[in-house]
C-alpha cells in the first residue's frame, strides 16, 4: 500500500524534488530545456538577491517569472547555496534510534558550518 506522506520529511526525497524544481525554473528562464543553455540560470534561481521574491514551489516560481519578477527559490530541503561547482551542501541531522522505531533528532550541523570546511 502506498503511503506518500512517508516521504514528506525524507531529506533525500526533498532534495531530489528541489533539484527538479530548480532545473524547471532555470529552463523557463532560459526558454529552453537544453542544459547547455539553462545550466547557467540555476544559480540565479536559488540566489538570495536584492528584490528577489521568495518562492517555495515550481508554480510560485513559474508565476513570478511570468510576471517578470526575479525569484529566490527556497526548497523543501531549505535554502540552497551553490558553490562554484554547483554543489549544494545542506544541513546534516544526527538522529538516534529509540523504542518503537522512534528516531529523535540529536543535533544538527548547519550548511553554513559545513561550507566553512570547503577548501
Secondary structure, 3 states (H helix, E strand, C coil): CCCHHHHCCCHHHHHHHHHHHHHHHHHHHHCCCCHHHHHHHHHHHHCCCCCCEEECCHHHHHHHHHCCCCEEECECCECCCECCCCCECCCEEEECCCHHHCCCEEEEECHHHHHCCCC
